[in-house]
Amino acid sequence: MLTGDPLFMPVQPTGERISLGDGVRLLAPVIPRSKVIGVGRNYADHAAELGQTVPTTPLLFLKPNTAVIGPDDPIVLPPYSEEVHHEAELAVVIGKITKGVPIERALAQVFGYTAANDVTARDVQRTDGQWTRAKGFDSSCPLGPWIVTDLDTDDLQVTSRVNGQTRQDGRTSELVFDVAHLISFISEVFTLLPGDVILTGTPAGVGPIVHGDVVEVEVEDIGVLRNPVIRRT
């Protein structure tokens, strides 16, 4: 175990070890103090499966920090949607105040990386014309299982499974705009703060999730993020 907040102060090991299980579970590895920034259609195959073109510049949207949940927390389907999809993604956790950073220095602003599921109410996304209700509802941003601080993200496998069946299988080498480009571009729009999270986009293969499903997102060299799906009546 550690004491302190690694984003704002030095941390110290306590020497205590706790095994997962037996009533112990992981929480979300970060709750952004400010914002979660999503990037739409950042894989060409995903844009194609939605019948849309690849943007010429990164297509940005925001999720509130209330959307974040951790490993094994339930994804709660919103009552206003009948078609909710999973979206497996590599997530970037910002470690320093960042504004107007050039691409060549952008990766120095990163604290680490984790896996994310950009859960999306697809029917609402189609009808609303903007994405706040579709992507910002409570539990729409699972993050985890932990943050890896030293990682080469140029060519990582990104997969999703629903009830053990593979749905998505892509690689970060297929990103239209890579991590450094995204950080630089986003930091021109607004200031990134320590703990802010960037969702880098999802590969092809998105599809519906329903009550009783179990969704797994796996990013190579990070781990598996697992969440059950429920619909409250």
N, C-alpha and C positions, 0 to 999 in steps of 0.2 A: 504494500500500500504506500501511497504518497501523501504528503501534506503540501498545501500551497496550490496555487493556480498557475499552470505552466504558461498560460497566455500573458500573465501580468506580473509574475514574480517567480523567483527560483523555487523549485520543488525539492523536497527532501524525502528519501525513503524512510519509512517508519520501521522497517524490519519485519513487519507483520505480513503473513501470507494467508490469503483466504481462497479456498477452492470454490469454483463455480458449482452450483447445485446446492442441495440442502438449504433451500431458502435464500440463496445468494444469486443475484442475477445482475447483468450489466445494464446500466442506464445509457441513454444517448451520450455519446462521447463528447458532445458539445451542444450547448443551447445558445444559438447566436444571440448576442446582446442587441444586435441591430437588425440583421436581415439575412435572408436566404435568396440568392440570385439564381434563377434558372436560365438555361439557354435552350431555346427551341430549335428543332430541326438541325442539329449539329452533326448528324450522320445522314449521308445522302440516301441510304437505303430506307431509313425511317421516314424521311420526307416523302420519298416515293410511295411508301405503303399507305401514307395518309393522302396521297393524291396531290401533294404540294411540292413547290419548288424549293431548292436550297437557297437560303437568304444570302445576299451579297455581303452583309455585315451581320455580326451575331445578333440574334433575335432574343431580347431579354424580357424576363418577367420576374415578379417578386412573390415569395411565399412569406407569410408572417412566421415569427419564431414559435407561435402557438401551434403550428403545423407539425413541429418536430416531435417524434417519439423515438424510443430506443429499441434494441433487440427484444424480441418476444412480446412487445407491446402490441395490442390489437390495432389493425387498420379498421376504423369504423366507417362503413359506407355511408355517405351523406344521404339523408332522406329524400332530397330533391333530384337524385340521379338514379338511373336504372342501368347505366353502362359505365363502370369504373374500370380503368386499366392500370396495370403495373408498368413501370418504366425503370429499368435498371441503369444506374449511372455511377461513374466515378465522381466523388465529391472532393472539393478542395477547401481546406480550412485555412483562412488567412491568419497570419501571425503578427503583422505589423500594420500600423496606420499607413494606408496606401492611397495616393492620389497622383494621377498622371504619370504612372511609372512606365518607362519604355519597355518594349518586349524583352530586350536583352537583360534587363534587371528584374523582370517580373517574378521569376521563380524564387528569388531571394526573399520575397514577401510571404512565402507559404510557411505555415506551421506544420501542416501534414495533410494526409489524405485518408478518406474513409469511403465506405460504400453508401449509396443512397437509393431510395425508391421514390421517384417523382410520381406519386399516385395521382391519377387524373380522371376526373369525371368527364369522359369523352363526349357524351351527349350534350352536356352543358357547355363544354368548350366550343362545340359546333354552333350552338344557338346563341350564346351570349355575345360573340364577337370580340370579347376580351376574356382574359383567363383567370380572373381573381376567384370566382366561385369554383371554377373547374379544378384549380390547382392549389388553392389556399385554405381549404377546410381543415379542421382539426384532424390530426393523425395522417395527413397527406404527405408527410416528409419523414419517413423512417431513415435514421442514420445509424451506422455502426458497422461491425461490432466494436471497433476501437479506431484510434487514429495511428497511422504509420507515418513517422516523421522523416524517413529517409527512403525515398522511392523514386525510381525512374518511371515516369508515366507515358513514355513514348509509344509503348506497344504492350499494353496489358489487356488480358482477356476480361470481358464484361459479360456476365451471363445472368439470366433469371430462370427460375424454376417455379412452377405452380404444382403443388402436390407431387413433387418429385419429377415432373415432366419438364424438360428444357423448352423454354419459349424463346429466349433471346440468347444469341451467341455472337458477340462482336468484339472488336479490338479498338483500343484507343488510338492506334495508328490510323484508323478510319475517320477520326474526328475531322470535320471541315475546318474548324478553328481550334488549334491546340491550346493547352493550358496556359502557356505564357501569353499567347495572343488574347485569350479571354480576359486574363487578369488586367493586361494593359488596356484593352478596350473598355472594360467595365469601370476601371479607375478613372477614365476620362469622363464618365457620366456622373459618378458620385464617389465619395470617399469610402473606401473599404476599411473596416475596423477589425481589430483582433477578435477572432471568433466568428466573423462572417463566413458564410458557406456559399461556394459556387457549385451548382450542379451543371456538369459539363455536357449533358445531352445523353440521349438513349439510342442504342442501336435498334435495327429492325426487329420485329417479332412481338411488339406490344400486343396485349390482348386482355380480355375481361377477367376480373376476379369477382368471386361471389362469396356469400356467407358460407363459412366452413372451410374455405381454402386456406392453404398455408403457402406463403410466397417467400422464396429465397432469392436474394441478390448476392452474387459472388463477384468480387473483383480480385483478380490475380495478385498475389503477394499481400493482400489485405485480409481477406477472410469472407465469411458468410454472414449476411444480415437476414434474419428470419423473422417473419411476422405472420400471425394468424389474421384472418379476415372475418369480421362480424358485421351484422346488420341489426341494429337495435330496433325493437318493435315497441 
